[in-house]
Amino acid sequence: MTKDIYQGLNQLGKDVKAPTNPDEAQLDRVANPRPNVDYFVRFTCPEFTSLCPVTGQPDFAHIVIDYVPDETLVESKSLKLYMQSFRNHAAFHEDCTVGIGERLVAELKPKWLRIGGYWYPRGGIPIDVFFQTGKAPEHVWVPDQDVPTYRGRG
């Protein structure tokens, strides 16, 4: 395996500023070093934040992104910066969660992707949002996301 797959990265190993919004954020991709093998990749963002579009108050979520790559992988530093770009972005939980999934699908074109957004209560009601592209490949081990539903003090 050569380092050629790492050419063209715009953020890894460089001093870059965090994007101020998701539209400005750039997702870097690298060639899949194992394109002939179906395997499972998980990213967990336990401290995701965005803003309520009505009140401007912060919203918090535990986001889990699972995918089976095809030709490309998302470079993790660019994904971290993309996720961070939501900190000053005002959108409902559903828009954030599904929007992240749709953008990753559009840019990575994975064989399969799912995202779970486990949002902490707003107005006393926690909201969980899920998006997936279809059935996972049958021969790929897909573990449960294992994020418990909100139980309060219980």
C-alpha positions as CSV (number, residue, x, y, z in Angstrom):
1,M,0.0,0.0,0.0
2,T,1.4,3.4,-1.0
3,K,0.9,6.8,0.6
4,D,-0.6,7.9,-2.7
5,I,-4.1,7.5,-1.2
6,Y,-3.3,10.3,1.2
7,Q,-2.6,12.9,-1.5
8,G,-5.0,15.8,-1.9
9,L,-6.1,16.1,1.7
10,N,-6.9,19.7,2.6
11,Q,-7.0,19.5,6.4
12,L,-5.1,16.5,7.8
13,G,-1.7,17.7,9.1
14,K,-2.5,21.3,8.5
15,D,-3.5,24.2,10.8
16,V,-7.1,24.9,9.7
17,K,-9.8,26.9,11.3
18,A,-13.0,25.3,12.3
19,P,-15.7,26.0,9.8
20,T,-18.5,28.3,11.0
21,N,-21.4,26.4,9.5
22,P,-22.0,23.0,7.9
23,D,-22.3,24.4,4.4
24,E,-18.8,25.8,4.7
25,A,-17.3,22.6,6.1
26,Q,-15.3,20.4,3.7
27,L,-15.3,16.7,4.0
28,D,-12.0,15.2,2.8
29,R,-12.0,11.7,1.3
30,V,-9.3,9.1,0.9
31,A,-9.3,6.0,-1.4
32,N,-10.5,2.9,0.4
33,P,-7.3,0.9,1.0
34,R,-9.4,-2.4,1.1
35,P,-11.9,-1.8,-1.7
36,N,-12.4,-5.6,-2.3
37,V,-13.5,-6.2,1.3
38,D,-16.8,-5.2,2.9
39,Y,-16.2,-3.9,6.4
40,F,-17.9,-1.7,9.0
41,V,-16.8,1.7,10.2
42,R,-18.2,3.6,13.2
43,F,-17.7,7.2,14.3
44,T,-19.1,8.3,17.6
45,C,-19.6,11.9,18.6
46,P,-20.8,11.9,22.2
47,E,-20.7,15.7,22.6
48,F,-22.4,17.0,19.5
49,T,-23.9,20.4,19.8
50,S,-26.1,22.6,17.7
51,L,-28.6,25.5,18.4
52,C,-32.3,25.5,18.7
53,P,-33.6,27.5,15.7
54,V,-36.3,29.2,17.8
55,T,-34.6,30.0,21.1
56,G,-31.0,30.0,20.1
57,Q,-30.2,27.8,23.1
58,P,-27.7,24.9,22.7
59,D,-28.9,21.4,22.0
60,F,-26.8,18.3,22.8
61,A,-26.7,14.9,21.2
62,H,-24.8,11.6,21.1
63,I,-24.4,10.9,17.4
64,V,-23.3,7.5,16.0
65,I,-22.4,7.2,12.3
66,D,-22.0,3.7,10.9
67,Y,-21.1,2.9,7.3
68,V,-19.8,0.3,4.9
69,P,-17.4,2.1,2.6
70,D,-17.2,1.6,-1.2
71,E,-14.4,3.4,-3.0
72,T,-13.7,6.2,-0.5
73,L,-13.4,6.8,3.3
74,V,-14.1,10.0,5.1
75,E,-11.0,11.4,6.6
76,S,-11.6,11.7,10.4
77,K,-10.2,15.2,11.0
78,S,-12.4,16.6,8.3
79,L,-15.4,14.8,9.8
80,K,-14.6,16.2,13.3
81,L,-14.4,19.7,11.9
82,Y,-17.7,19.2,10.0
83,M,-19.4,18.0,13.2
84,Q,-18.0,20.9,15.1
85,S,-19.4,23.3,12.5
86,F,-22.9,22.6,13.9
87,R,-22.1,24.4,17.2
88,N,-23.4,27.7,15.9
89,H,-25.9,26.2,13.4
90,A,-29.5,26.6,14.2
91,A,-31.6,23.6,13.1
92,F,-34.1,21.1,14.5
93,H,-32.8,17.7,15.7
94,E,-34.3,16.0,12.6
95,D,-32.6,18.4,10.2
96,C,-29.2,18.0,11.8
97,T,-29.3,14.2,12.0
98,V,-30.7,13.5,8.6
99,G,-28.7,16.3,7.0
100,I,-25.5,14.8,8.2
101,G,-26.5,11.4,6.9
102,E,-27.5,12.8,3.5
103,R,-24.3,14.7,3.1
104,L,-22.1,11.7,3.9
105,V,-24.1,9.6,1.4
106,A,-23.8,12.2,-1.3
107,E,-20.0,12.7,-0.8
108,L,-18.9,9.2,0.1
109,K,-21.3,7.1,-1.8
110,P,-21.0,4.2,0.7
111,K,-22.5,0.8,0.2
112,W,-24.5,1.4,3.3
113,L,-24.9,4.1,6.0
114,R,-26.9,4.7,9.1
115,I,-26.8,7.5,11.6
116,G,-28.4,7.6,15.1
117,G,-29.0,11.0,16.7
118,Y,-29.7,10.5,20.4
119,W,-30.7,14.0,21.6
120,Y,-30.9,15.1,25.2
121,P,-34.3,16.5,26.4
122,R,-35.6,19.8,25.1
123,G,-38.7,20.9,26.9
124,G,-38.7,17.7,28.9
125,I,-38.8,15.4,25.8
126,P,-35.8,13.6,24.4
127,I,-35.8,13.1,20.7
128,D,-34.0,10.2,18.9
129,V,-33.6,10.5,15.1
130,F,-32.5,7.7,12.8
131,F,-31.6,7.6,9.1
132,Q,-30.3,4.7,7.0
133,T,-29.9,4.1,3.3
134,G,-31.3,0.6,3.2
135,K,-30.3,-2.9,4.3
136,A,-26.8,-3.5,5.4
137,P,-24.8,-6.0,3.4
138,E,-25.8,-9.4,4.9
139,H,-22.2,-10.6,5.4
140,V,-21.0,-7.6,7.3
141,W,-21.1,-7.6,11.1
142,V,-23.2,-4.6,12.2
143,P,-23.2,-4.2,15.9
144,D,-26.0,-2.4,17.8
145,Q,-25.4,1.3,18.5
146,D,-25.9,0.5,22.2
147,V,-26.9,4.1,23.1
148,P,-29.5,3.8,25.8
149,T,-32.7,5.7,25.5
150,Y,-32.9,8.7,27.8
151,R,-34.0,7.6,31.3
152,G,-33.5,10.8,33.3
153,R,-32.6,10.1,36.9
154,G,-34.1,6.7,36.7
